[in-house]
Amino acid sequence: MSGDGVDKQRRYFLIGATSVVGGIGIVGAAVPFVGSWAPSAKARALGAPVTVDISKLEPGAMLGPIPAWRGQPIFILNRTPEMLKQIEAVDDSRADPDSDRDQQPAYAKNEFRSRKPEIGVYVGLCTHLGCSPKFYPLVTPEPFDANWKGGYFCPCHGSKFDLAGRVAKNVPAPSNLLVPPYSFVSDTVVTIGVDEENA
């Protein structure tokens, strides 16, 4: 100890120890702060692609609504040859029969609004107020339409869509059901949210 009564070694030790503890505190506070910039698991899950096995989807049946993609239910329809004929025999009852509006990827801008004619993939929300339409596949008179040719009916406000998700004229829904981006991983597995072109 020097003559002025100050223990310099102790002072340097205390300064060093305080600096180390302060540095640890700053790092401890910075890690969760920086971590908060990353999207949450819930946010990542909402935007993540959804993979669906359609191997057990029978012709004429619909799978859906399946687990949401971006918070939206998805309908996957396995159309029979008879259903495809109903789509091809379109009349003037459709508001947008050629899907001219930008509501589907380029590969679904065809009469079936799909990559493969037999498999239709649609966002299961009515384009009027976002209700979920019901699937009525049979060509039979229904209480809401004596000339029903199969498709989707929204009981909330009466909007009707055919088996390709095309909206009928003179209903509250202004446009066709949306077609999400999707791709086929194999003949029996579909990934919603990823285009083959952009994968």
C-alpha positions in Angstrom: 0.0 0.0 0.0 1.4 3.4 -0.9 1.7 6.3 1.6 -1.5 8.2 0.5 -3.8 5.4 1.9 -5.1 4.2 -1.5 -5.0 0.6 -2.5 -4.5 0.9 -6.3 -4.7 -2.9 -6.8 -8.1 -3.0 -5.1 -9.3 0.0 -7.1 -8.2 -1.6 -10.4 -9.8 -4.9 -9.4 -13.1 -3.1 -8.5 -13.1 -1.1 -11.8 -12.4 -4.2 -13.8 -15.0 -6.3 -12.0 -17.6 -3.5 -12.4 -16.8 -3.2 -16.1 -17.2 -7.0 -16.6 -20.5 -7.1 -14.8 -21.7 -4.0 -16.7 -20.7 -5.6 -20.0 -22.5 -8.8 -19.2 -25.6 -6.8 -18.3 -25.5 -4.9 -21.6 -25.1 -8.1 -23.6 -27.9 -9.7 -21.5 -30.2 -6.8 -22.3 -29.2 -6.7 -26.0 -29.8 -10.4 -26.8 -33.6 -10.3 -26.2 -33.9 -6.9 -27.7 -32.2 -8.0 -31.0 -34.1 -11.2 -30.8 -37.4 -9.3 -30.7 -36.7 -8.0 -34.3 -37.1 -11.5 -35.7 -40.7 -12.5 -36.6 -42.5 -14.7 -34.0 -43.1 -18.4 -34.5 -46.8 -17.6 -35.0 -46.0 -15.0 -37.7 -43.6 -17.4 -39.4 -46.2 -20.1 -39.3 -48.9 -17.8 -40.8 -46.8 -17.2 -43.9 -45.3 -20.6 -44.2 -46.3 -23.0 -47.0 -48.7 -25.8 -46.1 -48.2 -29.3 -47.5 -51.2 -31.4 -48.0 -51.5 -35.1 -48.9 -54.4 -35.7 -51.3 -53.8 -39.4 -51.9 -57.1 -40.3 -50.1 -59.2 -37.5 -51.7 -61.8 -39.4 -53.7 -63.1 -38.2 -57.1 -66.0 -35.8 -56.5 -64.9 -35.0 -52.9 -63.5 -31.9 -51.4 -60.8 -31.6 -48.7 -61.4 -28.6 -46.6 -61.3 -26.3 -45.1 -57.8 -27.6 -44.4 -55.4 -25.9 -42.0 -55.1 -22.3 -42.8 -52.5 -20.8 -45.1 -51.9 -17.2 -44.1 -55.0 -17.4 -41.9 -57.2 -18.4 -44.8 -59.0 -21.8 -45.2 -58.1 -23.7 -48.4 -60.5 -26.0 -50.4 -59.0 -28.8 -52.5 -61.5 -30.4 -54.9 -60.9 -33.6 -56.8 -63.2 -33.2 -59.8 -64.8 -36.0 -61.7 -65.1 -36.1 -65.5 -68.7 -35.1 -65.1 -67.7 -32.1 -63.0 -65.2 -31.1 -65.7 -68.0 -31.2 -68.3 -70.1 -28.9 -66.1 -67.2 -26.4 -66.0 -66.7 -26.6 -69.8 -70.4 -26.1 -70.5 -70.3 -22.6 -69.1 -73.2 -20.3 -70.0 -73.8 -16.6 -69.5 -74.6 -17.0 -65.8 -71.0 -16.4 -64.8 -69.8 -12.9 -64.1 -66.2 -13.6 -65.0 -66.2 -16.9 -67.0 -62.7 -16.5 -68.5 -61.1 -15.4 -65.2 -60.0 -12.1 -66.7 -59.7 -10.5 -63.3 -56.3 -11.0 -61.5 -57.4 -13.5 -59.0 -55.2 -16.5 -59.8 -51.6 -17.2 -60.8 -51.0 -17.3 -64.6 -50.9 -21.1 -64.6 -54.5 -21.2 -63.3 -55.9 -18.7 -65.9 -57.8 -21.3 -67.7 -61.4 -22.6 -67.7 -60.7 -25.0 -64.8 -58.6 -22.3 -62.9 -56.0 -24.9 -61.9 -52.8 -26.6 -62.8 -54.5 -29.9 -63.4 -58.1 -30.0 -64.6 -59.2 -32.5 -62.0 -57.6 -30.8 -59.0 -59.0 -27.4 -58.0 -57.3 -25.4 -55.2 -59.1 -22.3 -53.9 -59.1 -20.0 -50.9 -62.3 -21.0 -49.1 -63.6 -17.5 -48.5 -66.5 -15.8 -50.2 -65.2 -12.7 -52.0 -68.2 -10.7 -50.6 -67.6 -10.6 -46.8 -65.2 -13.4 -46.2 -67.7 -16.1 -45.1 -66.9 -19.7 -45.9 -69.1 -21.1 -48.7 -70.6 -24.6 -48.5 -69.8 -27.3 -51.1 -72.8 -28.6 -53.0 -71.2 -31.0 -55.6 -74.3 -32.6 -57.2 -76.2 -31.3 -60.2 -79.6 -31.2 -58.7 -82.2 -28.6 -57.9 -81.4 -26.9 -54.6 -83.6 -24.5 -52.5 -81.3 -21.6 -53.5 -81.1 -22.5 -57.2 -83.5 -24.7 -59.2 -80.9 -25.0 -62.0 -77.9 -25.8 -59.8 -74.9 -27.3 -61.6 -72.7 -28.0 -58.6 -70.3 -25.7 -56.9 -70.2 -23.5 -53.8 -73.0 -21.6 -52.1 -72.5 -19.0 -49.4 -75.7 -19.2 -47.2 -74.8 -15.9 -45.4 -75.8 -13.7 -48.4 -76.5 -16.0 -51.3 -73.4 -15.8 -53.4 -72.8 -18.8 -55.8 -69.7 -20.2 -57.4 -69.3 -23.0 -59.9 -67.0 -26.0 -59.6 -64.1 -23.8 -60.9 -64.8 -21.2 -58.2 -66.3 -18.7 -60.8 -68.9 -16.4 -59.3 -72.4 -16.2 -60.7 -73.9 -13.0 -62.0 -76.2 -10.9 -59.8 -75.0 -12.1 -56.4 -73.3 -10.1 -53.6 -69.8 -11.6 -54.2 -68.0 -9.3 -56.7 -65.4 -11.8 -58.0 -64.3 -15.5 -58.3 -62.9 -17.4 -55.4 -59.1 -16.7 -55.2 -56.6 -19.3 -56.3 -53.6 -19.3 -54.0 -50.1 -20.0 -55.3 -49.5 -23.8 -55.1 -47.4 -26.5 -56.6 -47.4 -30.3 -56.8 -44.6 -32.0 -54.9 -45.8 -35.3 -56.4 -49.1 -36.6 -57.8 -50.5 -36.9 -54.3 -48.9 -34.0 -52.4 -49.7 -30.3 -52.9 -47.9 -27.4 -51.3 -50.0 -24.3 -50.8 -48.0 -21.1 -50.8 -45.2 -22.0 -53.2 -45.3 -21.7 -57.0 -43.2 -24.2 -58.9 -42.1 -21.3 -61.0 -40.8 -19.4 -57.9 -39.7 -22.3 -55.8 
